[in-house]
Amino acid sequence: MTSRISFWSEEQKKIQAKYDLQMTREAVESLLARIKSLESLGRITKKESDQLQKSANDILKRIEKAVK
């Protein structure tokens, strides 16, 4: 895949980065929903849930910062 990307124009790279960021956001939203579900089922504690949610949001912020 890297060889294909090396031939892309800057505009194509920006479009791909936006798409990748959107897919990442959706993955994090899914993960957050799963964490909340586990908490509501009593599989993890509120504290664990909060820590996992914070970590997921931190990762998303780092990725957003890297893409911009």
HUFEN-V610742 format. One record per residue. N is the residue number from 1. RES is the residue in one small letter. PHI is phi in radians with two decimals (none if undefined). OMEGA is omega in whole degrees, 0 to 359 (none if undefined). D_CENTER is the distance of its C-alpha to the mean C-alpha in whole Angstrom. Layout:
N&RES&PHI&OMEGA&D_CENTER  N&RES&PHI&OMEGA&D_CENTER
//
This chain:
1&m&none&181&21  2&t&-1.07&180&21  3&s&-1.14&178&25  4&r&-1.16&182&24  5&i&-1.13&182&21  6&s&-1.10&179&24  7&f&-1.63&181&26  8&w&-1.28&174&24  9&s&-1.32&179&25  10&e&-1.07&180&23  11&e&-1.11&178&22  12&q&-1.11&179&21  13&k&-1.12&179&19  14&k&-1.15&179&17  15&i&-1.10&179&17  16&q&-1.11&179&15  17&a&-1.11&178&13  18&k&-1.11&178&12  19&y&-1.09&180&12  20&d&-1.06&179&9  21&l&-1.12&179&7  22&q&-1.11&178&8  23&m&-1.12&178&7  24&t&-1.16&178&4  25&r&-1.03&180&4  26&e&-1.12&178&7  27&a&-1.14&179&5  28&v&-1.17&177&4  29&e&-1.06&178&8  30&s&-1.12&178&9  31&l&-1.09&179&9  32&l&-1.09&178&10  33&a&-1.11&179&13  34&r&-1.14&178&14  35&i&-1.07&180&14  36&k&-1.11&178&16  37&s&-1.11&179&18  38&l&-1.07&179&19  39&e&-1.15&182&20  40&s&-1.16&177&22  41&l&-1.43&180&24  42&g&1.43&180&25  43&r&-1.37&176&23  44&i&-2.33&181&21  45&t&-1.42&177&23  46&k&-1.04&180&22  47&k&-1.10&178&21  48&e&-1.08&179&19  49&s&-1.05&180&17  50&d&-1.05&180&17  51&q&-1.10&180&16  52&l&-1.13&179&13  53&q&-1.13&179&12  54&k&-1.10&179&12  55&s&-1.07&180&11  56&a&-1.08&179&7  57&n&-1.18&177&8  58&d&-1.10&179&9  59&i&-1.08&179&7  60&l&-1.05&179&5  61&k&-1.08&179&8  62&r&-1.10&180&9  63&i&-1.16&179&7  64&e&-1.04&179&9  65&k&-1.13&181&12  66&a&-1.18&182&12  67&v&-1.29&183&12  68&k&-1.33&none&15
//
